[in-house]
Amino acid sequence: MAAPTDLVGAEVLDVNNRSRATGLLVDESFNVGPYQVRKVKRGFNTTQSTDVGGLTQEHGHQSFRFQFIGEQIWEGRCERNASETLLKSKRAVFVADSLAQLDCSCTSASQSVRLKLDNNSYPMRGSMVLSGGVQYYLRQAGFAGHVRSGTMGYRVDYADGHAAAAADLDYPGRIWRQPNLPKEQQEPQACLLSALMIHRLQ
């Protein structure tokens, strides 16, 4: 993923020591710039299926936790809920409807921040609320701002649409952020963007 043009000259946080593997027996720790992501623990994925009048409705739930270490220690948690309505024939399966929501939080001893994403209007969009109720807007992006299969990232925008930060979720990963981002927002924002990197591997 290329940096958005309005983030040229931004501070770059490269990801390193990140495994390509995922799972219960894999150490998914990594470093992002000066920060450490540790103790990634994934919950069990659950799926429920119901047949209604020739349609199959499937509901899935995923969750994970992690620890983000900077000047403070943050406890991260994410939950993803998804549902699909499938129309099955003898030869094929058609997706009639698909919804997904991702809810993540990072909590330290003194504050809690949160992001929410959904695909009600594709691509995935949502918001990030940081310290003091400061709100940013997220949208899925890829090379040159377009979503492409196999390459995924997110922009974090100010209310006026200019980029405050961005994250490349493809291995190994990278975060760009405006150098004038208030210091009290830097760690919690990086924590939430790290959560998106962990989620990318699910």
Buried (B, 14 or more C-beta within 10 A) or exposed (E): BBBBEBBEEBBEBEBEEBBEEBEEEEEBBBBBBEBBBBBBEBBEEEEEEEEEEEEBBBBBBBBBBBBBBBEBEBBBBBBBBBBBBBEEEEEEEEEEEEEBBBBBBBBBEEBEBBBBBBBEEEBBBBBBBBBEEBEBBBBBBBEEBEBEEEBBBBBBBBEEEEBBBBBBBBEBBBBBBBEEBEEBBBBBBBBBBBBBBBBBBE
